Amino acid sequence: MKIRDLNLVCTELDPSRFPNRPLPEIAVSGRSNVGKSSLLNRLLGRKNIARVSKEPGKTRTINFFLLNEKLFLVDLPGYGYAKVSKEMRGGWQKVLFTYIEGRENLRGVIQLVDSRHPPTKDDLKMIQRLVDAERDFVTVFTKSDKIGRNERDKAIGRYRGYFDGFTVGEFGKRTKSGDDPDIPVIFTSAKTGEGKDDVWKWIDSLI
């Protein structure tokens, strides 16, 4: 997508103040410090539109980026961040799940996982929420420039192994049968730009 016009139009945790324009929304989800802001900057072709920090947990609101007056790219708060109060984490989680499960304009979710490590319990919990809510999603492995080809194959096999017991089909929709879940995976690197075009192709397929 060629971005001609880009605006951050809303930073909120109050659902009543979210944009009410009838435009499709694509959300970006992931644990704290997984590289969410870096990927957003790469997708949007900007250096600092999404704030990047070495300190995890910087995204503490739901941020709505309006693209070409046609699409919202939605930056969700990072989950799994321990250095805030339990009450604050619970508040983030409540708003996050409310948005994912009930937002009418949400077309799909880009679910980030660090390619160097197994998915965390919080990652798997979020993915289960997406499946239960029957949301389209794609798994994006971040920081792919830091691992080799063999490690990538192992990462995919390890990741898909977590889905024994339920199956998901194209774009994350639940299916009725099948032992080998077809979970779409894209490797990305904010440093090299790898995977950027594939992510946009996935977004285009939904909107």
DODRENMI-957508 format. One record per residue (C-alpha): residue number from 1; x, y, z; residue in three letters. Coordinates in steps of 0.05 Angstrom, whole numbers, m for minus. Layout:
REM DODRENMI-957508
<pt num="NUM" u="X" v="Y" w="Z" residuo="ALA"/>
...
REM end
This chain:
REM DODRENMI-957508
<pt num="1" u="0" v="0" w="0" residuo="MET"/>
<pt num="2" u="25" v="69" w="m18" residuo="LYS"/>
<pt num="3" u="12" v="113" w="42" residuo="ILE"/>
<pt num="4" u="m4" v="184" w="20" residuo="ARG"/>
<pt num="5" u="m36" v="208" w="84" residuo="ASP"/>
<pt num="6" u="m22" v="184" w="155" residuo="LEU"/>
<pt num="7" u="m49" v="210" w="220" residuo="ASN"/>
<pt num="8" u="m50" v="187" w="292" residuo="LEU"/>
<pt num="9" u="m122" v="203" w="308" residuo="VAL"/>
<pt num="10" u="m135" v="170" w="375" residuo="CYS"/>
<pt num="11" u="m96" v="145" w="435" residuo="THR"/>
<pt num="12" u="m145" v="117" w="485" residuo="GLU"/>
<pt num="13" u="m162" v="62" w="534" residuo="LEU"/>
<pt num="14" u="m235" v="84" w="539" residuo="ASP"/>
<pt num="15" u="m275" v="45" w="486" residuo="PRO"/>
<pt num="16" u="m328" v="100" w="486" residuo="SER"/>
<pt num="17" u="m276" v="147" w="456" residuo="ARG"/>
<pt num="18" u="m251" v="101" w="401" residuo="PHE"/>
<pt num="19" u="m262" v="126" w="329" residuo="PRO"/>
<pt num="20" u="m333" v="113" w="305" residuo="ASN"/>
<pt num="21" u="m319" v="119" w="231" residuo="ARG"/>
<pt num="22" u="m343" v="60" w="189" residuo="PRO"/>
<pt num="23" u="m273" v="41" w="166" residuo="LEU"/>
<pt num="24" u="m237" v="m27" w="169" residuo="PRO"/>
<pt num="25" u="m187" v="m37" w="225" residuo="GLU"/>
<pt num="26" u="m126" v="m82" w="228" residuo="ILE"/>
<pt num="27" u="m95" v="m90" w="297" residuo="ALA"/>
<pt num="28" u="m23" v="m106" w="315" residuo="VAL"/>
<pt num="29" u="m16" v="m149" w="378" residuo="SER"/>
<pt num="30" u="44" v="m176" w="415" residuo="GLY"/>
<pt num="31" u="79" v="m180" w="482" residuo="ARG"/>
<pt num="32" u="121" v="m123" w="508" residuo="SER"/>
<pt num="33" u="189" v="m115" w="473" residuo="ASN"/>
<pt num="34" u="172" v="m162" w="415" residuo="VAL"/>
<pt num="35" u="186" v="m106" w="365" residuo="GLY"/>
<pt num="36" u="116" v="m81" w="353" residuo="LYS"/>
<pt num="37" u="133" v="m7" w="347" residuo="SER"/>
<pt num="38" u="192" v="m22" w="301" residuo="SER"/>
<pt num="39" u="149" v="m64" w="255" residuo="LEU"/>
<pt num="40" u="95" v="m10" w="253" residuo="LEU"/>
<pt num="41" u="146" v="42" w="234" residuo="ASN"/>
<pt num="42" u="171" v="m3" w="178" residuo="ARG"/>
<pt num="43" u="100" v="m18" w="153" residuo="LEU"/>
<pt num="44" u="82" v="56" w="154" residuo="LEU"/>
<pt num="45" u="148" v="79" w="123" residuo="GLY"/>
<pt num="46" u="162" v="126" w="181" residuo="ARG"/>
<pt num="47" u="220" v="128" w="230" residuo="LYS"/>
<pt num="48" u="185" v="148" w="294" residuo="ASN"/>
<pt num="49" u="110" v="148" w="282" residuo="ILE"/>
<pt num="50" u="106" v="92" w="334" residuo="ALA"/>
<pt num="51" u="152" v="105" w="392" residuo="ARG"/>
<pt num="52" u="209" v="55" w="398" residuo="VAL"/>
<pt num="53" u="243" v="44" w="465" residuo="SER"/>
<pt num="54" u="290" v="m7" w="496" residuo="LYS"/>
<pt num="55" u="245" v="m5" w="556" residuo="GLU"/>
<pt num="56" u="185" v="m51" w="546" residuo="PRO"/>
<pt num="57" u="114" v="m30" w="561" residuo="GLY"/>
<pt num="58" u="116" v="38" w="527" residuo="LYS"/>
<pt num="59" u="51" v="28" w="489" residuo="THR"/>
<pt num="60" u="m1" v="37" w="544" residuo="ARG"/>
<pt num="61" u="m61" v="58" w="502" residuo="THR"/>
<pt num="62" u="m96" v="34" w="440" residuo="ILE"/>
<pt num="63" u="m69" v="78" w="384" residuo="ASN"/>
<pt num="64" u="m108" v="87" w="319" residuo="PHE"/>
<pt num="65" u="m68" v="106" w="257" residuo="PHE"/>
<pt num="66" u="m112" v="130" w="199" residuo="LEU"/>
<pt num="67" u="m83" v="112" w="131" residuo="LEU"/>
<pt num="68" u="m106" v="148" w="68" residuo="ASN"/>
<pt num="69" u="m174" v="161" w="101" residuo="GLU"/>
<pt num="70" u="m190" v="88" w="86" residuo="LYS"/>
<pt num="71" u="m160" v="43" w="139" residuo="LEU"/>
<pt num="72" u="m142" v="44" w="212" residuo="PHE"/>
<pt num="73" u="m78" v="8" w="234" residuo="LEU"/>
<pt num="74" u="m87" v="m3" w="308" residuo="VAL"/>
<pt num="75" u="m29" v="m9" w="356" residuo="ASP"/>
<pt num="76" u="m50" v="m49" w="417" residuo="LEU"/>
<pt num="77" u="m15" v="m46" w="486" residuo="PRO"/>
<pt num="78" u="39" v="m98" w="495" residuo="GLY"/>
<pt num="79" u="19" v="m153" w="542" residuo="TYR"/>
<pt num="80" u="61" v="m192" w="592" residuo="GLY"/>
<pt num="81" u="96" v="m131" w="620" residuo="TYR"/>
<pt num="82" u="113" v="m143" w="693" residuo="ALA"/>
<pt num="83" u="140" v="m76" w="716" residuo="LYS"/>
<pt num="84" u="73" v="m44" w="728" residuo="VAL"/>
<pt num="85" u="20" v="m58" w="780" residuo="SER"/>
<pt num="86" u="m24" v="m119" w="774" residuo="LYS"/>
<pt num="87" u="m84" v="m73" w="773" residuo="GLU"/>
<pt num="88" u="m56" v="m35" w="713" residuo="MET"/>
<pt num="89" u="m40" v="m99" w="675" residuo="ARG"/>
<pt num="90" u="m110" v="m124" w="689" residuo="GLY"/>
<pt num="91" u="m139" v="m59" w="662" residuo="GLY"/>
<pt num="92" u="m98" v="m64" w="598" residuo="TRP"/>
<pt num="93" u="m119" v="m137" w="589" residuo="GLN"/>
<pt num="94" u="m193" v="m122" w="599" residuo="LYS"/>
<pt num="95" u="m193" v="m66" w="546" residuo="VAL"/>
<pt num="96" u="m150" v="m109" w="499" residuo="LEU"/>
<pt num="97" u="m197" v="m169" w="502" residuo="PHE"/>
<pt num="98" u="m259" v="m124" w="497" residuo="THR"/>
<pt num="99" u="m231" v="m93" w="433" residuo="TYR"/>
<pt num="100" u="m211" v="m159" w="402" residuo="ILE"/>
<pt num="101" u="m275" v="m196" w="418" residuo="GLU"/>
<pt num="102" u="m326" v="m141" w="406" residuo="GLY"/>
<pt num="103" u="m299" v="m88" w="358" residuo="ARG"/>
<pt num="104" u="m345" v="m89" w="298" residuo="GLU"/>
<pt num="105" u="m296" v="m57" w="249" residuo="ASN"/>
<pt num="106" u="m238" v="m103" w="266" residuo="LEU"/>
<pt num="107" u="m221" v="m144" w="204" residuo="ARG"/>
<pt num="108" u="m159" v="m180" w="228" residuo="GLY"/>
<pt num="109" u="m101" v="m183" w="276" residuo="VAL"/>
<pt num="110" u="m26" v="m185" w="263" residuo="ILE"/>
<pt num="111" u="m1" v="m228" w="320" residuo="GLN"/>
<pt num="112" u="73" v="m218" w="335" residuo="LEU"/>
<pt num="113" u="119" v="m271" w="363" residuo="VAL"/>
<pt num="114" u="194" v="m265" w="374" residuo="ASP"/>
<pt num="115" u="226" v="m313" w="324" residuo="SER"/>
<pt num="116" u="285" v="m327" w="370" residuo="ARG"/>
<pt num="117" u="243" v="m357" w="427" residuo="HIS"/>
<pt num="118" u="184" v="m403" w="437" residuo="PRO"/>
<pt num="119" u="117" v="m368" w="444" residuo="PRO"/>
<pt num="120" u="102" v="m347" w="515" residuo="THR"/>
<pt num="121" u="41" v="m368" w="555" residuo="LYS"/>
<pt num="122" u="14" v="m298" w="543" residuo="ASP"/>
<pt num="123" u="24" v="m307" w="468" residuo="ASP"/>
<pt num="124" u="m14" v="m372" w="468" residuo="LEU"/>
<pt num="125" u="m69" v="m342" w="512" residuo="LYS"/>
<pt num="126" u="m78" v="m285" w="462" residuo="MET"/>
<pt num="127" u="m79" v="m332" w="403" residuo="ILE"/>
<pt num="128" u="m132" v="m375" w="437" residuo="GLN"/>
<pt num="129" u="m173" v="m312" w="447" residuo="ARG"/>
<pt num="130" u="m167" v="m296" w="373" residuo="LEU"/>
<pt num="131" u="m190" v="m366" w="354" residuo="VAL"/>
<pt num="132" u="m248" v="m365" w="403" residuo="ASP"/>
<pt num="133" u="m270" v="m297" w="377" residuo="ALA"/>
<pt num="134" u="m265" v="m325" w="305" residuo="GLU"/>
<pt num="135" u="m218" v="m269" w="286" residuo="ARG"/>
<pt num="136" u="m175" v="m273" w="224" residuo="ASP"/>
<pt num="137" u="m102" v="m269" w="244" residuo="PHE"/>
<pt num="138" u="m32" v="m280" w="217" residuo="VAL"/>
<pt num="139" u="28" v="m298" w="259" residuo="THR"/>
<pt num="140" u="87" v="m252" w="246" residuo="VAL"/>
<pt num="141" u="155" v="m275" w="271" residuo="PHE"/>
<pt num="142" u="196" v="m213" w="287" residuo="THR"/>
<pt num="143" u="271" v="m201" w="287" residuo="LYS"/>
<pt num="144" u="283" v="m252" w="232" residuo="SER"/>
<pt num="145" u="350" v="m222" w="214" residuo="ASP"/>
<pt num="146" u="376" v="m251" w="280" residuo="LYS"/>
<pt num="147" u="365" v="m324" w="262" residuo="ILE"/>
<pt num="148" u="386" v="m370" w="205" residuo="GLY"/>
<pt num="149" u="345" v="m413" w="157" residuo="ARG"/>
<pt num="150" u="349" v="m476" w="199" residuo="ASN"/>
<pt num="151" u="326" v="m438" w="261" residuo="GLU"/>
<pt num="152" u="267" v="m412" w="222" residuo="ARG"/>
<pt num="153" u="243" v="m481" w="203" residuo="ASP"/>
<pt num="154" u="251" v="m503" w="275" residuo="LYS"/>
<pt num="155" u="213" v="m442" w="299" residuo="ALA"/>
<pt num="156" u="154" v="m457" w="254" residuo="ILE"/>
<pt num="157" u="152" v="m530" w="274" residuo="GLY"/>
<pt num="158" u="157" v="m513" w="348" residuo="ARG"/>
<pt num="159" u="103" v="m460" w="341" residuo="TYR"/>
<pt num="160" u="53" v="m504" w="305" residuo="ARG"/>
<pt num="161" u="65" v="m559" w="355" residuo="GLY"/>
<pt num="162" u="31" v="m516" w="408" residuo="TYR"/>
<pt num="163" u="m35" v="m522" w="371" residuo="PHE"/>
<pt num="164" u="m48" v="m596" w="384" residuo="ASP"/>
<pt num="165" u="m118" v="m601" w="411" residuo="GLY"/>
<pt num="166" u="m150" v="m549" w="366" residuo="PHE"/>
<pt num="167" u="m142" v="m532" w="294" residuo="THR"/>
<pt num="168" u="m145" v="m467" w="256" residuo="VAL"/>
<pt num="169" u="m152" v="m456" w="182" residuo="GLY"/>
<pt num="170" u="m135" v="m401" w="133" residuo="GLU"/>
<pt num="171" u="m123" v="m335" w="168" residuo="PHE"/>
<pt num="172" u="m135" v="m366" w="236" residuo="GLY"/>
<pt num="173" u="m208" v="m387" w="230" residuo="LYS"/>
<pt num="174" u="m229" v="m448" w="269" residuo="ARG"/>
<pt num="175" u="m239" v="m511" w="227" residuo="THR"/>
<pt num="176" u="m279" v="m573" w="243" residuo="LYS"/>
<pt num="177" u="m225" v="m624" w="227" residuo="SER"/>
<pt num="178" u="m153" v="m635" w="210" residuo="GLY"/>
<pt num="179" u="m91" v="m655" w="249" residuo="ASP"/>
<pt num="180" u="m43" v="m605" w="218" residuo="ASP"/>
<pt num="181" u="m67" v="m534" w="231" residuo="PRO"/>
<pt num="182" u="m52" v="m488" w="172" residuo="ASP"/>
<pt num="183" u="m28" v="m427" w="211" residuo="ILE"/>
<pt num="184" u="m2" v="m372" w="165" residuo="PRO"/>
<pt num="185" u="67" v="m347" w="185" residuo="VAL"/>
<pt num="186" u="108" v="m288" w="160" residuo="ILE"/>
<pt num="187" u="180" v="m275" w="180" residuo="PHE"/>
<pt num="188" u="195" v="m200" w="187" residuo="THR"/>
<pt num="189" u="253" v="m156" w="203" residuo="SER"/>
<pt num="190" u="245" v="m83" w="219" residuo="ALA"/>
<pt num="191" u="320" v="m76" w="204" residuo="LYS"/>
<pt num="192" u="320" v="m104" w="133" residuo="THR"/>
<pt num="193" u="247" v="m95" w="114" residuo="GLY"/>
<pt num="194" u="237" v="m170" w="102" residuo="GLU"/>
<pt num="195" u="164" v="m191" w="104" residuo="GLY"/>
<pt num="196" u="136" v="m120" w="97" residuo="LYS"/>
<pt num="197" u="104" v="m134" w="29" residuo="ASP"/>
<pt num="198" u="75" v="m200" w="52" residuo="ASP"/>
<pt num="199" u="43" v="m167" w="112" residuo="VAL"/>
<pt num="200" u="11" v="m115" w="67" residuo="TRP"/>
<pt num="201" u="m14" v="m169" w="20" residuo="LYS"/>
<pt num="202" u="m48" v="m203" w="79" residuo="TRP"/>
<pt num="203" u="m79" v="m137" w="100" residuo="ILE"/>
<pt num="204" u="m104" v="m124" w="29" residuo="ASP"/>
<pt num="205" u="m136" v="m193" w="27" residuo="SER"/>
<pt num="206" u="m181" v="m173" w="86" residuo="LEU"/>
<pt num="207" u="m200" v="m102" w="67" residuo="ILE"/>
REM end
